[in-house]
Amino acid sequence: MSVPTASTTSAFTGLFASCVYSYTLISLVSWLLFLVPNSCLPSSVAGIKLYDMDVSLKAASVSEAALYNMGAMFAFGFFHSLLARKTVKKWMNLSTAVERSFFCLQAACFLHVIQHFWMEVEGKNIWDFSDAPAACLLSVGTFWFGVIILLSATFALDHFHLFGLTQGWGLDFNKMIGLAPATPSHEEDGGLVTRWHYKYVAHPIMTGLLITLWATPVMTPSRLVCAGFMTTYVLIAVVHFEEPTIREELGTQYDKYLAKTPRFFPTIRAGGASSLVKMD
């Protein structure tokens, strides 16, 4: 993982990165609250939600709403995967100081668009634990557990590099707060991260996302469309785009890692497994 030098950064790139970081966090928090039914939130929290999946635009038919929503999510996934490709990055030729922030900005914008223009998919609930306090509490607790996994996994890599702050300011914030990977294999230019979540699963950020998509006490048709499409995207993106890219960089080392480490959910094994993750 490289940190841009002072010659490639400036107050502008730093401020740009900070603004994008703030907007990305707002969009992400809004998305997480968007997934949670109001009945599972304190009224004070439900009242500040920017968008509500249960109170959204109405479509002429169920099929129209489903196709409209899937189209918006497809746009998010398409550009999210496209702009992560090395050939596209090379073609865009953005400065290292702003490249990651630009990627985060487009992702946050598309996530915002999905929420803003979401159409309610009407129909009978697939499941509803509203009248079952224990099941309701368990599902809500599992949801927030997924949120914790998702957010903490960004620190297992390098949270500030992942969201563009390190590149924008030219400062290694992760190292400054004592969270830089302390492994012999870690190098300033493209080191391997071998800690925390990655000892147990290969893609913990996706693990957290999948949990938040499905751990809901009320699975409405709208949530089913969202969870089903986003799960499909995660599986396709990880297997056909992300893993081949990492494999190209790490070779058989990554194949050996995947052979002993589950993609999304840990399994009980004798002994432990170390993790190898290439930072862009």
N, C-alpha and C positions, 0 to 999 in steps of 0.2 A: 504494500500500500504506500503510494507516494504522496507527499505533501507538497503542494505548489510553493515555489520560492517567492520571496517578497517582490521580485521583478515581474511576476505574473499576476500578482494580486494587488488590490487597492482598496481604498475605503468604499468605492462603488461596488466591487465584487463582494466585499464583505457584507455591505448593507443589503445587496440583492439577495445573497444567500440567507441572511437573517429574515428578510421579509418572506421569502419563499418557505423557509423553515416554519415560520409562524403560521402561514396560510395552510401549509401541509398538515400541521398538527391540528388546526381548527377543522379542516376537512376530514381528517381521520377520526377525530373525536365525534364529529357530527355523524359520520358514517356508522360508528359503533352504536351511538344512541339511536340512530335511524333503524337499526336492527332490533332494538329492544321494544317490546310492547309497552305502552304507557301504563298498563295495569301493574307492571313489574318495577316501575320507577316511582320514587317519591314525587308528589305533585310539584314540589319546587324544582326538581330536575326535569320532569316532563314538560314543565312550562317554559324551559329555556331551549328546548330542542329546536334546531333550525328547520328540520324537516321530519315528517312523520309518515312512515310507510302505511299506516292505517288511515291517514287522512291525506289523501293525495288526489291527483287528477283522475277524472272518470273517463273511461273509454266506452265506445259504443258496444263493444263485445269483449268477452274474456280473451279470445284469440288475438284481438287487436292490442289489448293491453299487454299480453304476454310477449307478443312479437316486438312491440314498441320498447318494452323494458330490456328484452334480450338484445335488441339492436344497440341500445345505449351501452349495455355492458360489453357487447362485442367491440364497440369502438374503443372503450377503455382498454380491453385486453389486447386488441390489435396494436394500438400505438405503444402500449406498455412493453410488449414483446419486441416490436419493430425497433423502437428507439434504444433498446438494450443491446442490439446486435453491433458487433465491432465494425462491420462494413458500413453501417448507417452512421455510426459515430465518426468514422473516418471521413465519410462524405460530407457530413455536417461541419466538420472541422471547427468545432467550438473550443474555446479556451478551456483548459483543465479547471480553471478557477470557477467557471460557470456551468460546465457540462452537466455535472450531477444535479445542480440546482434546477437547471432547465428540465431535466428528466423528472424530478420531483414535482415541478410546477405543472407539467402537462398531466401527470398522474392525478394530482390533487384537483385540477380543473375538471377532468373527466369524472372523477368521483363526485364532485360537486354537481355536475350536470346530471348524473344518474339520479341523485337524490331530488334535485329540483324538478325534474321532469318525469319522475316516477309515476306510473299509472297503476291504480289499484286493480288487482286481479281478483274479481269477486268470485265467491263460491264458498262451499262448506269447508270449515277448518279440518286439516288433516289430523291434528291432535290438539287438545286443549286441556291443560292441567290447572286451569284457574280455580276449579273447585277441589283440587287435591293439593293442599298446602305443602306436604312433604315433597311431592314430585315437582311442584312449582319452584320451591326453594332450591331443590337439587339442580334443576335446569338453569336457573338464574345464577347459582353459584358456579356451575360449570362454564357458563358464558363468561363470567368475569375472570375465571381461571384462564380461559382462552385468551382474554385480553392481556392478562399478565404475561403469559407465555409470548404472545406476539410482540409486545413492547420490550420486554426484557431481552428477547432474542436479538433485538437490534443492537443492544449493548454487548452481547456476546461476540458480535462482529466488531463494529465500530459505529455507534449510533450517529456520531457527528459527521463521519465520513460518508455514511450511507445517505444522509440527508443534505450533504453538500456544504455544511458549515466549515469543515476542515479545509476544503479546497478554496472556498470563498475568502476566508481570512488568512489562509496560509499558516494555520496553527494546528497543532495536533492536540485538540481538546481532550480526546480520549486519554492520551498519555498524561495530560495536565491534571486530570482528576484520578489518576492511578488505575485506569481500566484498560490500558494497552495490553494486548496479549503478551504475557511473560513466558514465552516459550523459546527454546533455542533455535527453532526453525523460523521464527518471525524475523523478517527482513523489512527494511524501509521500502524496498521496491518490490511489492508483490509477495508478501510473506504468507504463511499458512497459519490459520487460527485453529487452535486445538484446545477448546475449553467449553465449559458450561453445557448448554443445551445440545451442542453438536457432538457430545459424547454419546448421546442417546438416539438422536434422529438427525437425518441429513438436511432437512428443511424445516427447522422449528418455527420460523415466521409463518410459513404456510400451515403448520400444525395449529398455531393459534388462530389463524384466519378460519380454518375449517371448523374448529370448535365453535367460534362465534357465529358461524353461519347456521349451524344445526342445533346448538344448545339453546332452545327457546321453549318456554312453557306453552306458547300458542303458535302453532305452525299453520299460518294462513296460506291461501293459495299464492299470495304475493311473495311471502317469505320462501315458499317452496320454489318458485320460479327463480328468485334471487340465489338461494342456496344451491339449487341444482345447476344453474348456469355457471356460477362462480366456481363451484367444485370442479366442473368439467374443464373450465379454463385452467385452473390450477394444475390439474393432472396433465393436460396437454402441454402447458408451458414448461412445467418442470421436466417432464420426461423427454420432450422433443426439442426444447430450446435451451433451458438452463443447464441441465446435466451435460449435454453434448459440448456446450461451450466450456464448462469447467474441465471436462474430460480432455478436451483439446489442449488445455493449458497444463494439466497435471499428469495426463497419460494414465498408465496402468496403476499408478498410486491411487487415483480416484476410483478406479474400478474395484480395487481391493477394499477401499473404504466403504463403497456402496454395497459390496458383497457381505459385509458384516454389520452394516448400520441401516436400520429401517428408514424409509423415506420420511414418513410423517408421524408414526406412532411407535413408541418404544416397545420392545418385546423383552421378556425376561431371558437373559442369557447368562451363562457362566462366565465370570470375569467381566471386564469393561472394555469398551472400544474407544479409541481416541478418534478425534475428528479432524478432517482436513478440508478447509474451505478457502478457496482462492478469492482474495479481495480484488475488485476491479480497481 
